[in-house]
Amino acid sequence: MEVDLLDRDARIAIEIDGSQHLDDADAYRRDRRKDQLLQENGYFVLRFLAEDIGQQLEAVLNAIERTLANRLKPDKPK
């Protein structure tokens, strides 16, 4: 399985989707199956539209940063 960006320590997979991912039903289904497999293996999947990388980069980076901070938080004492 190919993933755009992967952080194994935080168990985060980041996918960047172009318009072909939305216009093609088969591509959409493949992406959903990939998300499911990643989630079954403990990964948190973030998906962003390619156009948002160019137009809303700060918001994308903030979402990634928040997710990393939450995923790498030390466990609370029991």
N, C-alpha and C positions, 0 to 999 in steps of 0.2 A: 504494500500500500504506500502510496506517495502522499506526503503531507508538505504543505508550503513551509511552515516553520514548526519546530517541535522543541519543547523544553522538557527533557526527561526528568529533571529534578523536581520541577513544579508540576509535571504531568499535564502540560498545556499543549494543545495543538491549535495552531493558527492557520486558517485557510483564507486565501484571497480569491474572491470569485469575480470573474468577468461576466459580461452580459450573456455569454454562451451558457453559463450555468443556470440562467433563469429562462432562457428561450428554448432550451432543449429538455424535454421531459425525461429522457434517458439520463442525461447528465445530472439533472436534479435528483433522480432516484439513486444514482451512484453516490452522489454526495451524501445523501441521507443514510445510505448503508455504511459509508465510511464513518460518518459521525457516530452511528450506533456501535460499530466495532471499536472505535476509539473509546467511547464511553464505557463499554463493557470491560475495557482494559484499564479503567481508572483515569482516563484523560478527560480534561475539561476542554471543550471545543469552542473556539471563538471564530466566527465567520465575519468577514468584512467584504463589502463590495470594492472592487478595484478603484472605481471612481471616488470612493470615500477616502482612499489613501491620499489621493491628490487634492481633494477638496476639503476634507475634514481631518487632516492628519493628526492634529492635536487631540481631537476627541478619540480617535482610534488608539493613539499612544496612551492616553489616560485610561481607557478601558483595559488595555493590556497591562498597564502598571498596577491598576487596582486588583486585577485578577491574580497577577504574580504575588502581590503583597498578601492577598487572602490565602493563596495556595501554599505559600512558603511560611505562613505563620506557625510558630511553634505551638504544639498542642497545649491546651490549657491543663493545669494540674488537676488531678482527679481528687 
